[in-house]
Amino acid sequence: MPDRDTRDTSSPSEEPGTPRRTGTQHRPGPDAESERRRRRAQFLRDLAEARELRDRVQPRRAKTARLRHAMRMRTFRW
């Protein structure tokens, strides 16, 4: 069994010992945040539309889901 590869994977422009930037350290600007919110709002609209379509196409399943949800809400303790 060969030994693990111990090559340095840092880019040549980085100095040894400097921390790498990861996606979690990057703070998006206000434009990126508004774009993310716009895409999320569009996704949620499409999702709601798809659920409405499914409810129209499968009324029995929609009725069962409504009854199940009502039962959950009745038994839920605030």
C-alpha positions as CSV (number, residue, x, y, z in Angstrom):
1,M,0.0,0.0,0.0
2,P,1.6,3.3,-1.0
3,D,2.1,6.1,1.5
4,R,-0.2,9.1,1.4
5,D,0.7,11.9,-1.0
6,T,2.5,14.6,1.0
7,R,2.9,17.2,-1.7
8,D,2.1,20.8,-0.9
9,T,-1.2,21.7,-2.5
10,S,-1.0,25.5,-1.9
11,S,-0.7,27.7,-4.9
12,P,2.8,29.1,-5.6
13,S,1.7,32.6,-4.9
14,E,0.8,31.9,-1.3
15,E,3.4,32.2,1.3
16,P,3.8,29.2,3.7
17,G,1.9,29.6,6.9
18,T,-0.7,32.1,5.6
19,P,-4.3,30.9,6.2
20,R,-6.3,30.0,3.1
21,R,-9.5,31.8,2.3
22,T,-12.6,29.5,2.4
23,G,-16.1,30.2,1.3
24,T,-17.3,30.7,4.9
25,Q,-14.9,33.6,5.4
26,H,-16.1,35.6,2.4
27,R,-18.8,38.1,3.2
28,P,-21.1,38.9,0.2
29,G,-21.7,42.5,-0.6
30,P,-25.1,44.1,-0.6
31,D,-25.6,43.3,-4.3
32,A,-24.9,39.7,-3.8
33,E,-27.2,39.5,-0.9
34,S,-30.1,41.2,-2.8
35,E,-29.5,38.8,-5.7
36,R,-29.6,35.8,-3.4
37,R,-32.9,37.1,-1.8
38,R,-34.3,37.7,-5.3
39,R,-33.4,34.1,-6.4
40,R,-34.8,32.7,-3.2
41,A,-38.1,34.6,-3.6
42,Q,-38.4,33.3,-7.1
43,F,-37.7,29.8,-6.0
44,L,-40.4,30.0,-3.2
45,R,-42.9,31.3,-5.7
46,D,-42.2,28.5,-8.1
47,L,-42.4,26.0,-5.2
48,A,-45.8,27.4,-4.1
49,E,-47.0,27.2,-7.7
50,A,-45.9,23.6,-8.1
51,R,-47.7,22.7,-4.8
52,E,-50.9,24.3,-6.0
53,L,-50.7,22.5,-9.3
54,R,-50.1,19.2,-7.5
55,D,-53.1,19.9,-5.3
56,R,-55.3,20.5,-8.3
57,V,-54.1,17.4,-10.2
58,Q,-54.3,15.1,-7.2
59,P,-57.3,16.3,-5.1
60,R,-57.5,13.2,-3.0
61,R,-53.9,13.4,-1.9
62,A,-54.4,17.2,-1.2
63,K,-57.4,16.5,1.0
64,T,-55.6,13.8,2.9
65,A,-52.6,16.2,3.4
66,R,-55.0,18.9,4.7
67,L,-56.6,16.5,7.2
68,R,-53.2,15.3,8.3
69,H,-52.0,18.9,8.8
70,A,-55.2,19.8,10.8
71,M,-54.6,16.7,13.0
72,R,-51.0,17.8,13.7
73,M,-52.1,21.3,14.5
74,R,-54.8,20.1,16.9
75,T,-52.4,17.8,18.8
76,F,-49.6,20.3,18.9
77,R,-49.0,21.9,22.3
78,W,-48.0,25.6,22.3
